[in-house]
Every structure is written in C-alpha cells, then in structure tokens.
C-alpha cells in the first residue's frame, strides 16, 4: 500500500521543469529496489538460517521476464507487462499464489514471483499516472483504473 501511495504522490512532483524527471527517477528506484533489495530483506528477516539460498531463489524468479522475449517488439516504452506477457497474466499470477501453500522451495518461488508482479504493477501504475492514453489499450487497464480510483476517488479516470 505504501508503494501505491508513493506513485499517487509522484504525480504531484511534475509541477516545475526542474522536477520533471523526479517521478521517473522514483519509478526506476522503486522498480529495482523491489527486484533486488526488498528480496534481501525478506530472505534475511523471514529465512535467517538460510537467507543466502532464499535470496538467490528470490532473485532467480526474475527469470519470469523471459516471456518478454516472445513479445513483438521485445521492448516498447510505456507498455504495462501485466496481462500482456504470458507469465504476467491473471492465470499465471493465480498459479504463483497457489505456490505459497506448497512446501519449500515452491513457496519461496511463489513469494518471489508475486513480489515481481507487485513491482511490475507499481511500474504500470506510474506509467498510468503519467500517461493514461499510453495504456488505453493495455490488458490491465481496468485493474489500474480500479486501483487508482480506490486510492484517489476524487480523480476522474
């Protein structure tokens, strides 16, 4: 929830030309923080005896982005990966959730994959907050609108 509130707040940072890049810097920082640093804290705090192994497993779940190689074009600015790439669909996310209830290491893999989806969701929210037209045809547009309306109901989306 903290990260969603940060994205909403970032829209207010674009008031002056000197601050134009701050939302993008915050977006990049949060994205990589959630992919690289936050897994360390999860591993160290909740799996202290085997934190190194757990951290490596959590980092390995970033291989879920291999499905980006199947997209045409492989990279497209302002593309929300949620719902677009095969391993970022609602069905895949449901499987990742089920992994949480399986024994180690599957539950750790589920944590990593869901954390990855959260990072991508926050990334999509930043994009949506700064360019609603860019994501008009995104598969996750209704989810993004619902989240934005939930946290900021006074906005007209």
C-alpha positions as CSV (number, residue, x, y, z in Angstrom):
1,X,0.0,0.0,0.0
2,X,2.9,2.3,0.8
3,X,4.2,2.0,-2.8
4,X,0.8,2.7,-4.3
5,X,0.5,5.9,-2.3
6,X,4.0,6.9,-3.4
7,X,3.0,6.5,-7.0
8,X,-0.1,8.7,-6.5
9,X,2.1,11.3,-4.7
10,X,4.6,11.3,-7.6
11,X,2.1,12.8,-10.0
12,X,2.3,16.0,-7.9
13,X,6.1,16.2,-8.4
14,X,5.8,17.4,-12.0
15,X,5.0,21.0,-11.1
16,X,8.2,22.6,-12.4
17,X,10.5,21.8,-15.3
18,X,13.4,21.2,-12.9
19,X,11.3,18.4,-11.3
20,X,10.2,16.8,-14.5
21,X,12.4,13.7,-14.1
22,X,11.7,13.1,-10.4
23,X,8.7,10.7,-11.0
24,X,10.7,8.7,-13.4
25,X,13.6,8.5,-11.0
26,X,11.3,7.4,-8.3
27,X,9.7,4.8,-10.6
28,X,13.1,3.4,-11.6
29,X,14.3,3.4,-8.0
30,X,11.2,1.6,-6.7
31,X,11.3,-0.9,-9.5
32,X,14.8,-2.0,-8.9
33,X,14.5,-1.8,-5.2
34,X,11.6,-4.2,-5.2
35,X,13.5,-6.5,-7.6
36,X,16.9,-6.5,-5.9
37,X,16.9,-5.1,-2.4
38,X,13.5,-6.0,-1.0
39,X,14.0,-9.7,-1.6
40,X,17.2,-9.4,0.5
41,X,15.1,-8.1,3.4
42,X,12.5,-10.9,3.0
43,X,15.2,-13.5,2.9
44,X,17.1,-12.1,5.9
45,X,14.1,-11.4,8.1
46,X,12.0,-14.4,7.5
47,X,14.5,-17.1,6.5
48,X,17.5,-16.1,8.6
49,X,19.2,-19.5,8.8
50,X,19.2,-19.9,5.0
51,X,18.9,-16.3,3.9
52,X,21.6,-16.6,1.2
53,X,19.9,-19.5,-0.5
54,X,16.4,-17.9,-0.2
55,X,17.8,-14.6,-1.6
56,X,19.2,-16.4,-4.6
57,X,15.9,-18.1,-5.2
58,X,14.0,-14.8,-5.0
59,X,16.5,-13.3,-7.5
60,X,16.1,-16.2,-9.8
61,X,12.4,-15.6,-10.0
62,X,13.3,-12.6,-12.2
63,X,13.7,-15.1,-15.0
64,X,9.9,-14.8,-15.3
65,X,10.7,-11.9,-17.6
66,X,12.0,-14.3,-20.2
67,X,8.5,-14.1,-21.6
68,X,9.3,-10.5,-22.7
69,X,11.5,-12.1,-25.4
70,X,8.3,-13.5,-27.1
71,X,6.7,-10.1,-27.5
72,X,6.9,-8.1,-30.7
73,X,8.6,-5.7,-30.3
74,X,10.6,-7.1,-27.4
75,X,10.8,-3.7,-25.7
76,X,8.2,-1.0,-26.0
77,X,8.3,2.1,-23.9
78,X,5.1,2.6,-21.7
79,X,4.0,-1.0,-22.1
80,X,2.5,-2.5,-19.0
81,X,3.7,-6.1,-18.7
82,X,0.8,-7.2,-16.6
83,X,-1.7,-9.1,-18.7
84,X,0.4,-8.6,-21.8
85,X,3.2,-11.2,-21.4
86,X,2.3,-14.8,-20.9
87,X,3.9,-15.2,-17.5
88,X,2.3,-11.9,-16.3
89,X,-1.3,-12.9,-16.8
90,X,-4.0,-13.3,-14.2
91,X,-3.9,-17.1,-14.7
92,X,-0.1,-17.2,-14.1
93,X,-0.5,-15.0,-11.0
94,X,-3.1,-17.4,-9.7
95,X,-0.6,-20.2,-10.0
96,X,2.0,-18.1,-8.3
97,X,-0.4,-17.6,-5.4
98,X,-1.0,-21.4,-5.1
99,X,2.7,-21.9,-4.8
100,X,2.6,-20.0,-1.5
101,X,0.9,-23.0,0.1
102,X,3.3,-25.6,-1.2
103,X,6.5,-26.7,0.7
104,X,9.9,-25.1,0.3
105,X,11.3,-24.1,-2.2
106,X,8.0,-23.7,-4.1
107,X,6.6,-21.3,-1.5
108,X,9.7,-19.2,-1.8
109,X,9.4,-19.2,-5.6
110,X,5.8,-18.1,-5.2
111,X,6.9,-15.2,-2.9
112,X,9.4,-14.1,-5.5
113,X,7.0,-14.3,-8.4
114,X,4.3,-12.4,-6.6
115,X,6.8,-9.8,-5.5
116,X,7.9,-9.5,-9.1
117,X,4.3,-9.0,-10.2
118,X,3.9,-6.3,-7.5
119,X,6.9,-4.5,-8.8
120,X,5.5,-4.6,-12.3
121,X,2.1,-3.4,-11.1
122,X,3.7,-0.4,-9.4
123,X,5.6,0.3,-12.6
124,X,2.3,0.2,-14.5
125,X,0.7,2.5,-12.0
126,X,3.5,5.0,-12.5
127,X,3.0,4.8,-16.3
128,X,-0.8,5.1,-15.9
129,X,-0.4,8.1,-13.6
130,X,1.7,10.0,-16.0
131,X,0.2,8.9,-19.4
132,X,-3.3,7.4,-19.2
133,X,-3.5,7.5,-23.0
134,X,-0.4,5.4,-23.3
135,X,-2.1,2.5,-21.5
136,X,-5.6,2.9,-23.0
137,X,-5.4,-0.5,-24.7
138,X,-3.4,-2.3,-22.0
139,X,-4.9,-5.6,-20.9
140,X,-4.6,-4.4,-17.3
141,X,-6.2,-1.0,-17.8
142,X,-9.3,-1.9,-15.7
143,X,-7.2,-3.1,-12.8
144,X,-5.1,0.1,-13.0
145,X,-8.2,2.3,-13.0
146,X,-9.7,0.4,-10.1
147,X,-6.6,0.8,-8.0
148,X,-6.3,4.5,-8.9
149,X,-10.0,5.0,-8.0
150,X,-9.6,3.2,-4.8
151,X,-6.7,5.3,-3.6
152,X,-7.8,8.5,-5.1
153,X,-11.6,8.5,-5.7
154,X,-11.7,12.2,-6.5
155,X,-9.8,11.7,-9.8
156,X,-11.9,11.2,-12.9
157,X,-10.4,8.3,-14.9
